[in-house]
Amino acid sequence: MDRLILSADKVSPAARDVTAALHRSIVEEVASTVARDKVVVVGMAQNPVVKRARKLLDAEGVPFTYLEYGSYFG
């Protein structure tokens, strides 16, 4: 299922500017890591789904890069 997004003409220039700058360094880091590495897991600390995914990849011997941003408590 594709993500539903508004067409550009429905978004104000001010909102586009704010959105473009929002967490830009994180988006750039994720994009460059995905371009470089075959398997990338991006998650938050304490996220049980991410923990299970990492555990499964480890058990299967699949090398991956893990990027962690934020947590439920911060």
C-alpha positions as CSV (number, residue, x, y, z in Angstrom):
1,M,0.0,0.0,0.0
2,D,1.4,3.4,-1.0
3,R,1.5,6.2,1.5
4,L,-1.2,8.8,0.9
5,I,0.3,12.3,0.5
6,L,-1.2,15.6,-0.6
7,S,-0.1,16.9,-4.0
8,A,2.4,19.8,-3.7
9,D,-0.1,22.4,-4.8
10,K,-2.2,21.6,-1.7
11,V,0.7,22.3,0.7
12,S,1.6,25.9,1.6
13,P,5.2,27.0,0.9
14,A,5.7,27.6,4.7
15,A,4.6,24.1,5.5
16,R,6.9,22.6,2.8
17,D,9.9,24.6,4.2
18,V,9.2,23.3,7.8
19,T,8.7,19.7,6.6
20,A,11.8,19.7,4.4
21,A,14.0,20.8,7.4
22,L,12.4,18.5,9.9
23,H,15.0,16.0,11.1
24,R,16.9,16.4,7.9
25,S,20.1,15.1,9.3
26,I,18.4,11.9,10.3
27,V,16.7,11.5,6.9
28,E,20.1,12.0,5.2
29,E,21.8,9.5,7.5
30,V,19.1,6.9,6.9
31,A,19.2,7.5,3.1
32,S,23.0,7.2,2.9
33,T,23.0,4.1,5.0
34,V,20.3,2.4,2.9
35,A,22.2,3.3,-0.2
36,R,25.4,1.7,1.3
37,D,24.2,-1.3,3.2
38,K,22.1,-4.3,2.1
39,V,20.0,-4.6,5.3
40,V,19.1,-1.6,7.5
41,V,16.9,-1.6,10.6
42,V,15.7,1.8,11.8
43,G,14.0,2.0,15.2
44,M,13.5,3.5,18.6
45,A,14.9,2.2,21.9
46,Q,12.5,0.0,23.7
47,N,10.6,-0.9,20.5
48,P,9.7,-4.6,20.8
49,V,9.1,-5.1,17.1
50,V,12.6,-3.7,16.3
51,K,14.2,-5.8,19.0
52,R,12.5,-9.0,17.6
53,A,13.6,-8.1,14.0
54,R,17.2,-7.6,15.2
55,K,17.2,-10.8,17.1
56,L,15.8,-12.7,14.1
57,L,18.5,-11.2,11.8
58,D,21.2,-12.1,14.3
59,A,19.8,-15.7,14.6
60,E,19.8,-16.1,10.8
61,G,23.3,-14.7,10.5
62,V,22.2,-11.8,8.4
63,P,24.5,-8.8,8.7
64,F,22.6,-5.5,9.2
65,T,23.1,-2.0,10.3
66,Y,21.0,-0.7,13.1
67,L,20.1,3.0,13.4
68,E,18.4,4.1,16.6
69,Y,16.6,7.4,17.0
70,G,14.7,8.4,20.2
71,S,12.8,6.2,22.5
72,Y,9.3,6.0,24.0
73,F,10.7,7.8,27.1
74,G,12.5,10.7,25.4
